[in-house]
Amino acid sequence: MKTLRLILGDQLNINHSWLSKTDDDVVYLMAEMRQETDYVKHHIQKVVAFFLSMRNFATTLKSKNQQVIYFEITDENNPHDLEKLISQIIQQHKISKFEYQLPDEFRLDEQLKSICKNIKIESEVFDTEHFYTTRYELKDFFEAKKMLLMENFYRMMRKKHEVLMRGSQPVGDQWNFDHDNRLKYKGQVPIPDAKIFSKNVADVIAQLEKSEVKTFGNIDEKNFVWPTSREECLVVLDYFCTHLLKHFGDYEDASHTDEKFLFHSRLSFAMNSKMLSPKEVVDTVVDYYFKNEDDITISQVEGFVRQILGWREYVRGIYWKQMPEYATLNKLENYNKLPNFYWTGKTKMNCMQKAISQSLDEAYAHHIQRLMIIGNFSLLTQMHPDEVDAWYLGVYIDAIEWVELPNVRGMSQYADGGILATKPYVSSGSYINKMSNYCTSCHYSVKDKFGEKACPFNTLYWNFLDEKKEYFANNQRMGMMMNMLKKMNPEELYKIKVKANAIIGDLDSY
């Protein structure tokens, strides 16, 4: 009996049990499809990174004597549709059984279920063997609970998987060191250069152009910097431990005009493509910490572990608990369109110019740039969450819907009405000024609310609170700001609202 096994572009787990042995009756199928390049417009670096990683993975499989059928984007026999592709291979190779790993996107999960109903052979689904949790473990954990607090989930995960634990107690005698992870970077310590790779990707770009795949963003075809093999990903992990971990937590929330990456690991693509597993990343970092406790404080490593063991698993659980309805939520009823500068970076707001231009140049921005600058501005200007979702899903190299959607529609845009976050993550320019040096060289004044040179974040912040005051009337975490809004001079608030409406009506002038 001949078996066909499908491997998707984000299932590059060389340690999967499927691959523990070879079998002449098993064929692996991988394909670069227009179905996947076209369902949203992607950054060119994202497409190139996935294609290169898939090709390297297929080469590794072949080196291990696995049988692989691989379709490149320009292959004349590539149908570019998953159902047609599977049916074609089943017929051509006389396949008796079809197997696949659980996809991490709802649309692919539904498509593969449909495909299995339509084909006339036996089928079976397997776990990806990647995450700490099963799909619905979070759902079960929060069963009958009103609040889906990440902190509760995170503590359970620490205990269950015995990460940074000494018996029943957390290392450092507290669970969360978030308050220690909020330093502004002022050059206190030198930042090592990011670990990058220099690869010529002209051939892949030529294939994309030949296939007329529509992308956006920038790329240096002679110096592609992202890791696209497991070996390169392990090098980045080791580099993070030896050069960046020591100060990661301190400056985790900082931003700086001259530093794109600061002390961030840039391992999210490696994990989201499954070239690295979250467990091996966490174990490697924790082991390095215990061997270097005299040189590295617990707040550095706990902040990193919280992002992966806590937040990453949490948002995946939220995704599968709430889909498909989650992708349609727009609780704040925001309907505005993205301005053109989201695609060009041309704006006089220095923080937005830096964060968006970096996103277009690097296919990367760290979490505070995504949440408290671009996401913050998107919410304050009341953009439609569908538009914001599509931009984030396309622009970032690590963006796959299971992780992008809860982070953007939930945490960033509060479109889920508080399922994921207990309050909207909005701020005036004061927070940006506190955590970065963006404001010092900006066209606008971070101290002004409604004058000609007033920081748009200031104006938009108070306008947003006033526009949504009925919605937040009973939100305890918004109580202080709502009380400040009530006490604001009516004439001042009127000027703010006039200025805010002018900004929202002509965003590309700002």
CORHUUR-V303830 format. One record per pair of residues at least 4 apart in sequence whose ideal C-beta (glycine too) atoms are under 8 Angstrom apart, sorted by the first residue. I is the first residue (numbers start at 1). J is the second residue. D is the distance in Angstrom with one decimal. If there is no record, write none. Layout:
I;J;D
I;J;D
//
This chain:
1;25;6.4
1;96;4.2
1;97;6.1
2;25;5.2
2;26;7.8
2;27;6.9
2;93;6.4
2;94;6.1
2;95;5.3
2;96;5.4
2;97;7.6
3;23;7.7
3;25;6.1
3;26;4.9
3;27;7.1
3;95;7.0
3;96;7.0
3;97;4.6
3;98;7.6
3;99;6.0
4;27;5.4
4;29;5.9
4;86;7.3
4;89;5.9
4;90;6.4
4;93;7.1
4;95;4.4
4;97;7.2
4;98;5.1
4;99;7.0
5;18;6.2
5;26;6.1
5;27;7.0
5;28;5.1
5;29;6.9
5;99;4.8
5;100;7.1
6;28;7.9
6;29;5.2
6;30;8.0
6;86;6.9
6;98;7.4
6;99;7.3
6;100;4.3
6;101;7.5
6;112;7.9
7;11;5.1
7;12;7.5
7;28;5.8
7;29;7.0
7;30;5.1
7;57;7.5
7;101;7.2
8;100;8.0
8;101;7.3
8;103;6.0
8;108;7.0
9;30;7.7
9;32;7.6
9;36;6.6
9;50;4.9
9;53;7.6
9;54;5.2
9;273;7.3
10;50;7.6
10;104;6.4
10;272;6.3
10;273;5.2
10;274;6.2
10;400;5.7
11;16;7.9
11;101;5.3
11;103;7.9
11;128;5.9
11;274;5.6
12;53;5.8
12;54;6.9
12;57;4.4
12;230;7.6
12;273;5.1
12;274;5.1
12;275;5.0
13;128;6.4
13;129;6.4
13;130;5.7
13;274;4.3
13;275;7.7
13;277;7.0
14;19;6.3
14;57;7.1
14;60;6.1
14;230;5.7
14;275;7.7
15;19;7.4
15;129;7.5
15;277;7.2
16;101;7.4
16;128;7.2
16;129;5.3
17;129;6.3
18;101;7.9
18;126;7.2
19;61;7.2
19;64;7.0
19;66;6.8
22;26;7.8
22;64;6.8
22;65;4.9
22;66;5.9
24;67;7.4
26;66;7.5
26;67;6.7
27;67;4.7
27;68;7.5
27;69;6.0
27;89;7.7
27;93;6.2
27;95;7.4
28;58;7.9
28;61;6.0
28;66;5.8
28;67;6.6
28;68;4.9
28;69;7.1
29;68;7.9
29;69;5.0
29;85;7.4
29;86;7.4
29;89;5.8
30;54;5.8
30;57;7.4
30;58;5.5
30;68;6.8
30;69;7.4
30;70;5.0
30;71;7.4
31;70;7.1
31;71;4.0
31;78;6.3
31;82;8.0
31;85;5.7
32;36;7.6
32;37;7.6
32;51;5.4
32;54;6.7
32;71;6.4
32;72;5.6
32;73;4.2
32;78;7.5
33;37;7.1
33;71;7.7
33;73;7.8
33;78;7.0
33;80;4.7
33;81;6.9
33;82;6.7
33;85;7.1
34;38;5.1
34;73;7.6
34;80;3.8
34;81;8.0
34;211;7.2
34;213;7.0
35;39;6.7
35;80;5.7
35;81;5.4
35;82;5.9
37;42;6.4
37;47;5.9
37;73;7.4
37;208;8.0
37;213;4.8
37;215;7.9
38;213;7.3
38;214;7.3
39;107;7.5
40;390;5.4
40;393;5.2
40;394;5.0
41;214;5.8
41;215;6.9
41;216;6.0
41;390;7.6
41;394;5.0
42;46;4.8
42;47;5.2
42;215;5.7
42;216;7.8
42;394;4.9
43;47;7.4
43;215;6.5
43;216;6.2
43;217;3.8
43;360;7.6
43;363;4.4
43;394;6.1
43;395;5.1
43;396;7.1
43;397;6.8
44;48;6.2
44;205;7.3
44;208;7.1
44;215;3.9
44;216;7.0
44;217;5.3
44;218;7.5
44;219;4.9
45;49;5.9
45;217;6.2
45;218;7.9
45;219;5.3
45;224;7.4
45;226;6.8
45;362;7.5
45;363;3.9
45;397;5.8
46;50;6.5
46;217;7.9
46;363;5.5
46;394;7.5
46;395;7.9
46;396;7.2
46;397;4.7
46;399;7.3
47;51;6.2
47;208;6.4
47;213;6.7
47;215;5.8
48;52;6.1
48;201;5.3
48;204;5.2
48;205;6.9
48;208;7.6
48;219;6.7
48;224;6.5
49;53;6.1
49;224;7.9
49;226;4.9
49;228;5.9
49;269;6.3
49;273;7.9
49;363;7.7
49;397;5.5
50;54;6.1
50;273;6.9
51;55;6.3
51;72;7.8
51;73;6.9
51;204;5.7
52;56;6.3
52;199;7.6
52;201;6.9
52;204;6.5
52;224;7.7
52;228;3.9
53;57;6.3
53;228;4.5
53;229;7.0
53;273;5.4
53;275;6.5
54;58;6.4
54;70;7.9
55;59;6.4
55;70;7.4
55;72;7.7
56;60;6.5
56;228;5.7
56;229;4.3
57;61;6.5
57;229;7.9
57;230;8.0
57;275;7.7
58;62;6.5
58;68;5.1
58;70;4.7
59;63;6.4
60;64;6.6
60;229;7.8
60;230;7.5
61;66;4.2
61;68;5.0
62;66;6.5
62;68;5.4
69;89;6.3
69;93;7.8
71;75;4.6
71;77;7.0
71;78;4.1
71;85;7.3
72;78;7.3
72;207;6.7
73;78;7.1
73;207;5.3
73;208;6.8
73;211;4.9
73;213;6.9
74;78;7.8
74;207;4.9
74;210;5.7
74;211;5.7
77;88;7.8
78;85;7.4
79;84;3.9
79;85;5.2
79;88;6.2
80;84;7.9
80;85;7.8
81;85;6.3
82;86;6.4
82;108;7.7
82;111;6.0
82;112;7.6
82;115;6.9
83;87;6.3
83;111;7.0
83;114;7.5
83;115;5.0
83;118;7.2
84;88;6.0
85;89;6.5
86;90;6.2
86;98;6.6
86;115;5.8
86;119;7.0
87;91;6.4
87;118;8.0
87;119;6.7
88;92;6.2
89;93;5.7
89;95;6.6
90;94;8.0
90;95;4.2
90;98;6.8
90;119;6.3
90;121;6.5
95;121;6.4
96;121;5.8
96;122;7.1
97;121;6.0
97;122;4.7
97;123;7.0
97;124;7.0
98;116;6.9
98;119;6.1
98;121;6.0
98;122;7.4
98;123;4.5
98;124;7.8
99;123;6.9
99;124;5.0
99;125;7.3
99;126;6.5
100;112;5.7
100;123;7.7
100;125;5.9
100;126;7.3
101;125;7.3
101;126;5.2
101;127;6.9
101;128;4.7
102;109;7.2
102;125;6.0
102;126;7.1
102;127;5.8
102;128;5.8
102;135;7.0
103;108;3.8
103;109;5.1
103;112;6.2
104;108;7.8
104;128;7.4
104;316;7.5
104;400;6.2
104;401;7.8
104;402;4.5
105;109;6.8
105;400;6.6
105;401;4.6
105;402;6.1
106;110;6.4
106;319;7.7
106;323;4.6
106;324;5.6
106;327;7.5
106;401;7.1
107;111;6.3
107;401;7.6
108;112;6.1
109;113;6.5
110;114;6.4
111;115;6.3
112;116;6.4
112;125;7.7
113;117;6.8
114;118;6.4
115;119;6.3
116;123;4.1
116;125;7.9
119;123;6.7
127;134;7.5
128;274;6.7
130;274;5.1
130;277;5.7
130;278;7.3
131;278;6.7
131;313;6.3
131;316;6.4
132;157;6.6
132;161;6.1
132;278;6.2
132;279;6.5
132;309;6.5
132;313;5.3
133;137;4.0
133;138;6.5
133;157;7.8
133;313;5.0
133;316;7.1
133;317;6.2
135;316;8.0
135;317;7.8
135;320;4.6
136;140;5.9
136;317;7.6
136;320;6.1
136;321;7.1
137;141;6.2
137;317;6.4
138;142;6.3
138;148;7.8
138;153;6.3
138;313;7.4
138;314;6.6
138;316;7.7
138;317;2.5
138;318;6.7
138;320;7.7
138;321;6.1
139;143;6.9
139;317;6.6
139;320;7.1
139;321;4.2
141;153;6.2
141;156;6.4
141;317;7.8
142;148;5.2
142;153;7.6
142;321;7.8
147;422;7.6
148;153;7.7
148;318;6.9
148;419;6.5
148;420;7.0
149;153;7.1
150;154;5.8
150;310;6.2
150;311;6.6
150;314;4.9
151;155;6.5
151;175;7.4
151;176;6.7
152;156;6.6
153;157;6.4
153;310;6.9
153;313;7.7
153;314;5.3
153;317;7.5
154;158;6.5
154;175;7.3
154;176;7.6
154;306;6.2
154;309;7.0
154;310;3.5
154;311;7.8
154;314;7.2
155;159;6.5
155;175;5.6
156;160;5.9
157;161;5.9
157;163;7.4
157;309;5.1
157;310;6.3
157;313;6.4
158;162;7.8
158;163;5.3
158;164;6.3
158;165;6.1
158;170;6.5
158;175;7.1
158;305;8.0
158;309;6.9
159;165;6.6
159;168;7.4
161;279;7.9
161;309;6.8
163;282;6.1
163;286;6.4
163;305;6.1
163;309;5.7
164;170;6.1
164;171;4.5
164;172;7.7
164;286;6.2
164;298;7.6
164;301;7.1
164;302;6.2
164;305;6.0
165;169;7.0
165;170;6.2
165;171;6.7
166;170;7.7
166;171;5.7
169;173;6.6
170;174;6.3
170;175;5.0
171;298;5.8
171;302;7.7
172;177;7.0
172;298;3.8
172;299;7.6
172;302;6.8
176;302;7.2
176;306;6.8
177;181;6.4
177;249;6.7
177;298;6.6
177;299;3.8
177;302;4.8
177;303;6.2
178;182;7.6
178;303;7.1
178;306;7.6
180;249;6.4
180;250;7.3
180;299;4.0
180;303;7.8
181;249;4.6
181;250;6.8
181;252;4.4
181;253;6.1
181;299;6.4
181;303;4.6
182;252;7.8
182;253;5.2
182;435;7.3
183;188;7.7
183;250;4.7
183;251;5.6
183;253;8.0
183;254;6.3
184;254;5.5
184;434;6.6
184;435;5.7
184;436;7.0
184;437;7.8
185;191;8.0
185;251;4.8
185;254;4.1
185;255;7.8
185;256;5.0
185;259;6.8
185;262;6.3
185;437;8.0
186;437;7.7
189;247;5.7
191;259;5.6
191;261;7.8
191;262;6.0
191;263;6.5
192;243;4.3
192;244;6.4
194;225;7.9
194;260;7.6
194;261;4.6
194;266;6.5
195;235;6.6
195;236;5.2
195;239;4.0
195;240;7.7
195;243;7.8
195;266;7.8
196;225;3.7
196;226;7.9
197;224;7.1
197;225;5.8
197;226;6.9
197;227;6.2
197;228;7.8
197;232;5.9
198;222;7.7
198;223;4.6
198;224;7.4
198;225;7.0
199;223;7.4
199;224;4.4
199;228;7.4
200;221;6.6
200;222;5.2
200;223;7.9
200;224;7.4
201;205;5.9
201;219;7.3
201;221;5.4
201;224;4.4
202;206;6.2
202;221;4.5
202;222;7.2
203;207;6.6
204;208;6.6
205;209;6.4
205;219;6.9
205;221;5.3
206;210;6.2
207;211;6.2
208;213;4.5
208;215;6.7
209;213;7.8
216;343;6.3
216;360;7.5
216;394;7.1
216;395;7.7
217;359;7.8
217;360;4.9
217;361;7.5
217;363;6.0
217;395;6.7
218;360;5.8
218;361;5.1
219;224;7.1
220;224;6.9
224;228;7.9
226;269;6.2
226;363;7.9
226;397;6.4
227;232;3.5
227;233;4.7
227;235;7.1
227;236;5.3
227;269;7.4
227;270;5.9
227;275;7.5
228;232;6.4
229;233;7.0
229;275;7.2
230;234;6.4
230;275;4.8
230;276;7.2
231;235;6.8
232;236;6.7
233;237;6.5
233;267;7.3
233;270;3.8
233;275;4.7
233;276;4.9
234;238;6.4
234;276;7.2
235;239;6.2
236;240;6.5
236;265;7.2
236;266;6.6
236;267;6.1
236;270;6.5
237;241;6.8
237;265;7.5
237;267;6.2
237;270;7.4
237;276;6.5
237;281;6.1
237;284;5.8
237;285;8.0
238;242;6.2
238;284;7.8
239;243;5.5
239;244;7.2
240;244;4.8
240;245;6.0
240;248;7.8
240;265;4.1
240;266;7.9
240;267;6.7
240;285;7.5
241;245;5.3
241;284;6.5
241;285;6.0
241;288;4.2
242;288;7.7
244;248;5.7
244;263;4.4
244;264;7.4
244;265;6.5
245;263;7.7
245;285;6.4
245;288;6.7
245;289;7.2
245;296;6.1
245;300;5.8
245;301;6.6
245;304;7.0
246;263;8.0
246;295;6.5
246;296;5.2
246;300;6.3
247;251;5.9
247;263;4.9
247;300;6.8
248;252;6.2
248;263;4.5
248;264;7.2
248;265;7.3
248;300;5.1
248;301;7.9
248;303;6.5
248;304;5.7
249;297;7.5
249;299;4.6
249;300;3.9
249;301;7.3
249;302;7.0
249;303;3.7
249;304;7.0
250;263;7.8
250;299;7.4
250;300;6.9
251;262;5.3
251;263;5.6
252;263;7.6
252;264;7.8
252;303;5.2
252;368;8.0
253;368;5.0
253;435;5.7
254;262;6.2
254;368;7.4
254;435;5.7
254;436;6.6
255;262;7.9
255;351;7.5
255;354;7.7
255;355;7.6
255;366;7.6
255;368;5.8
255;369;5.9
255;373;7.2
255;432;7.8
255;435;6.2
255;436;3.8
255;437;7.9
255;438;6.5
256;262;6.8
256;436;6.3
256;437;5.7
257;350;7.5
257;354;5.9
257;436;7.8
257;437;5.7
257;438;6.3
257;441;6.8
260;358;5.5
260;362;6.4
260;364;7.7
261;266;6.2
261;364;7.8
261;366;7.2
262;366;7.0
264;366;4.9
265;304;7.2
266;364;6.7
267;271;5.9
267;276;6.6
267;281;6.2
268;272;5.8
268;397;7.9
268;398;3.7
269;273;6.0
269;397;4.9
269;398;4.6
270;275;5.1
270;276;4.4
271;275;7.7
271;276;5.2
271;277;7.3
271;278;5.8
271;281;6.4
271;308;7.6
271;312;7.6
271;398;8.0
272;398;4.9
272;400;5.4
272;403;6.5
276;280;6.0
276;281;5.6
277;281;7.0
278;282;6.1
278;308;5.0
278;309;7.1
278;312;6.4
278;313;7.5
279;283;5.9
280;284;6.0
281;285;6.4
281;308;6.2
282;286;6.0
282;305;5.7
282;308;5.6
282;309;5.7
283;287;6.0
284;288;6.4
285;289;6.4
285;301;6.0
285;304;5.8
285;305;7.1
286;290;6.5
286;301;6.4
286;305;6.8
287;291;6.5
288;292;6.2
288;296;7.9
289;293;6.6
289;296;5.4
289;298;7.7
289;300;7.7
289;301;4.3
292;296;5.0
296;300;5.5
296;301;6.6
298;302;5.6
299;303;6.3
300;304;7.0
301;305;6.1
302;306;6.1
303;307;7.0
304;308;7.0
305;309;5.2
305;310;7.3
306;310;4.4
306;311;6.4
307;311;5.2
307;312;6.5
307;367;7.9
308;312;5.0
308;313;7.7
309;313;6.4
310;314;6.0
311;315;6.3
312;316;6.7
312;403;7.0
313;317;6.4
314;318;6.4
315;319;6.4
315;402;7.5
315;403;5.7
315;406;4.1
315;407;5.9
315;410;7.7
315;420;7.5
316;320;6.8
316;402;5.4
316;403;6.8
317;321;6.0
318;322;5.9
318;326;7.7
318;406;4.6
318;410;6.7
318;419;6.9
318;420;5.6
319;323;5.9
319;326;7.0
319;401;7.6
319;402;4.6
319;403;7.7
319;405;6.1
319;406;5.4
320;402;7.6
322;326;3.7
322;406;7.9
322;416;7.4
322;419;6.4
323;327;6.6
324;328;7.5
325;329;6.8
326;405;6.6
326;406;7.4
326;409;6.8
326;410;7.7
326;416;6.4
326;419;7.7
327;389;7.7
327;405;6.2
327;409;7.2
329;385;7.3
329;409;6.4
329;415;5.0
329;416;4.8
329;417;6.9
330;334;6.5
330;335;8.0
330;384;7.0
330;385;5.4
330;386;7.8
330;415;5.1
331;414;7.2
331;415;5.7
331;416;6.4
331;417;3.4
331;418;7.9
331;471;7.7
332;379;7.9
332;382;7.4
332;413;7.7
332;414;6.1
332;415;6.4
332;417;7.7
332;424;8.0
332;468;6.1
332;471;6.5
334;379;7.4
334;382;4.0
334;383;6.0
334;384;5.8
334;385;6.6
334;413;7.4
334;415;7.4
335;382;7.3
335;384;5.1
336;381;5.9
336;382;5.1
336;383;4.8
336;384;6.4
336;504;6.6
337;383;7.0
337;384;7.0
337;387;6.2
338;342;4.7
338;343;7.9
338;378;7.7
338;383;6.0
338;387;4.9
338;388;7.2
338;391;6.1
339;347;7.9
339;507;3.7
339;508;4.9
340;344;6.1
340;346;7.8
340;508;5.1
341;345;6.4
341;346;5.1
341;347;4.4
341;352;7.3
341;356;6.7
341;507;7.3
341;508;5.8
342;356;6.2
342;391;5.9
343;360;7.7
344;360;7.7
345;353;5.7
345;356;4.4
345;357;3.5
345;360;5.6
346;353;7.4
346;508;8.0
347;352;5.0
347;353;5.1
347;356;7.4
347;508;7.7
347;510;6.3
348;353;7.4
348;442;7.8
348;443;4.1
348;444;6.9
348;510;6.0
349;353;6.2
349;377;7.7
349;442;6.7
349;443;7.4
349;444;6.5
349;455;7.9
349;456;6.1
349;457;7.8
349;510;6.3
350;354;6.2
350;438;4.8
350;439;7.1
350;441;5.8
350;442;3.8
350;443;7.0
350;444;8.0
351;355;6.1
351;373;5.0
351;432;5.2
351;436;6.7
351;438;3.9
351;439;7.3
351;442;7.2
351;457;8.0
352;356;5.7
352;373;6.4
352;374;6.9
352;377;6.0
353;357;5.8
354;358;6.1
354;369;8.0
354;438;6.2
355;359;6.5
355;365;5.6
355;369;4.3
355;370;7.8
355;373;4.5
355;374;5.3
356;360;6.4
356;374;6.4
357;361;6.0
358;362;5.5
358;364;7.2
358;365;5.5
358;369;7.1
359;363;7.1
359;364;7.0
359;365;4.8
359;369;7.7
359;374;7.4
359;395;5.1
359;396;6.9
360;395;7.2
363;395;6.7
363;396;6.1
363;397;4.0
364;396;6.5
364;397;6.0
364;398;7.7
365;369;3.9
365;370;5.3
365;374;7.3
365;396;7.2
366;370;7.2
367;371;5.8
368;372;5.0
368;373;7.1
368;435;6.6
369;373;5.1
369;374;6.5
370;374;5.9
370;375;5.9
370;392;7.3
370;396;7.6
370;407;7.6
370;412;7.2
371;375;4.8
371;376;7.0
371;407;7.8
371;411;6.7
371;412;5.5
371;425;5.7
372;376;5.0
372;425;6.5
372;427;6.4
372;431;6.4
372;432;6.9
372;435;7.4
373;377;6.6
373;432;6.5
373;438;8.0
374;378;6.3
375;379;6.4
375;388;7.5
375;408;6.9
375;411;7.9
375;412;3.4
375;413;6.8
375;425;6.9
376;380;6.2
376;412;7.8
376;425;6.6
376;426;5.7
376;427;6.0
376;457;7.2
377;381;6.1
377;456;7.8
377;457;7.0
377;460;7.5
378;383;4.6
378;388;4.8
378;412;7.2
378;413;6.6
379;383;7.4
379;412;6.8
379;413;5.3
379;414;6.6
379;424;6.3
379;425;7.7
379;426;5.6
379;464;7.1
380;426;5.9
380;457;6.8
380;460;3.8
380;461;6.0
380;463;7.6
380;464;4.9
381;460;6.2
381;503;7.4
381;504;5.4
381;507;6.5
382;464;7.2
382;467;7.2
382;504;7.1
383;387;5.6
383;388;5.3
383;413;7.9
384;388;7.1
385;389;5.8
385;408;7.4
385;409;5.0
385;413;4.8
385;415;4.0
386;390;6.5
387;391;6.6
388;392;6.3
388;408;5.9
388;409;7.7
388;412;7.3
388;413;5.7
389;393;5.9
389;404;7.1
389;405;6.4
389;408;5.4
389;409;5.8
390;394;6.2
391;395;5.9
392;396;6.4
392;399;6.0
392;404;5.4
392;407;7.8
392;408;4.7
392;412;8.0
393;399;5.0
393;401;6.3
393;404;4.9
393;405;7.8
393;408;7.9
394;399;7.2
395;399;7.1
396;404;7.5
398;403;7.4
399;403;7.2
399;404;4.4
400;404;6.5
401;405;5.2
402;406;7.8
403;407;6.3
404;408;5.7
405;409;5.4
405;410;7.5
406;410;4.5
406;411;6.9
406;420;5.6
407;411;5.3
407;412;6.3
408;412;4.8
408;413;6.0
409;413;5.5
409;415;4.6
409;416;6.1
410;414;7.4
410;415;7.2
410;416;4.6
410;419;6.2
410;420;3.4
410;421;6.3
411;420;5.5
411;421;4.9
411;425;6.3
412;425;6.4
414;418;7.0
414;421;6.4
414;423;7.8
414;424;4.0
414;425;7.5
416;420;5.9
418;422;6.2
418;423;7.7
418;475;7.7
421;425;6.6
422;475;7.8
422;477;5.4
423;475;6.2
423;477;4.0
423;478;5.6
424;472;7.9
424;478;7.9
426;461;6.2
426;464;6.1
427;431;3.6
427;432;7.0
427;457;7.1
427;461;6.6
428;455;7.4
428;457;5.4
428;458;4.6
428;461;4.1
428;462;7.5
429;433;5.8
429;439;6.3
429;444;7.8
429;446;4.2
429;455;3.8
429;457;4.1
429;458;5.1
429;461;8.0
430;434;6.2
430;446;6.8
430;458;7.8
431;435;6.3
432;436;5.7
432;438;5.9
432;439;6.3
432;446;7.5
432;457;6.5
433;438;7.6
433;439;4.2
433;446;4.8
437;441;7.6
438;442;6.3
439;446;4.2
439;455;7.4
442;446;7.1
442;455;7.4
443;453;7.3
444;448;7.6
444;453;5.5
444;454;6.5
444;455;4.5
444;456;6.6
445;451;7.4
445;453;4.8
445;454;6.4
445;455;6.1
446;455;4.8
446;458;7.3
447;455;7.8
448;453;6.1
448;454;3.8
448;455;6.4
448;458;6.7
449;454;5.5
449;455;8.0
449;458;4.6
449;459;5.9
449;462;6.8
449;492;7.4
449;495;8.0
449;496;5.8
450;454;5.2
450;458;7.9
450;459;5.7
450;492;7.3
450;495;4.4
450;496;4.9
450;498;7.7
450;499;4.5
454;458;5.8
454;459;5.5
454;499;6.6
455;459;7.3
456;460;5.6
456;503;5.3
456;510;5.5
457;461;5.9
458;462;7.2
459;463;6.3
459;496;5.5
459;499;4.8
459;500;4.8
459;503;6.3
460;464;5.9
460;500;5.4
460;503;6.4
460;504;7.5
461;465;6.7
462;466;6.4
462;485;6.9
462;488;7.2
462;493;6.9
462;496;5.0
462;500;7.7
463;467;6.1
463;496;5.9
463;497;5.4
463;500;3.4
463;501;7.6
464;468;6.1
465;469;6.2
465;472;7.4
465;481;6.0
465;482;7.0
465;485;5.0
466;485;6.2
466;493;6.5
466;496;8.0
466;497;6.6
468;472;5.7
469;473;6.4
469;482;6.4
469;485;6.5
471;475;8.0
472;478;4.4
472;482;6.1
473;482;6.9
475;479;7.2
475;482;7.9
478;482;5.4
479;483;6.3
480;484;6.6
481;485;6.4
482;486;6.6
483;487;6.6
484;488;6.8
485;493;7.8
488;492;5.9
488;493;4.9
489;493;6.7
490;494;6.3
491;495;6.7
492;496;6.4
493;497;6.3
494;498;6.4
495;499;6.3
496;500;6.1
497;501;6.3
498;502;6.6
499;503;6.5
500;504;6.2
501;505;6.0
502;506;6.6
503;507;6.6
503;510;5.7
506;510;7.3
//
